[in-house]
Amino acid sequence: MSSDLQLDEEKVFSRRTEVPQSSAFVRFILSTRLVKTEKQAEYMLLGVAGAGLIVTIIVSVIFLRGSNPPVNPYREGQSVLIYPRVNQSP
């Protein structure tokens, strides 16, 4: 059997692939030279976000705990107007 199939020269198609750029925050951390790689910069940003979350929780707990307790109107020294019950007889 002979092969009637003939291939022309191979055409090479190249697809331009875009490399995703790192975020502005990662580039900023890298520009400060605190870390050397993008991965380290991402971990550093995660740490900063986590620390911010913890500080926010602590500050909110401090302010909520320091607020005044609700006023009990039946506490001694409080003037409370209580209406008498009206007896309704059938």
Secondary structure, DSSP 8 states (H G I E B T S, - for coil): -----------------------HHHHHHHHTTS-SSHHHHHHHHHHHHHHHHHHHHHHHHHHHHTS-----TTSTT-------------
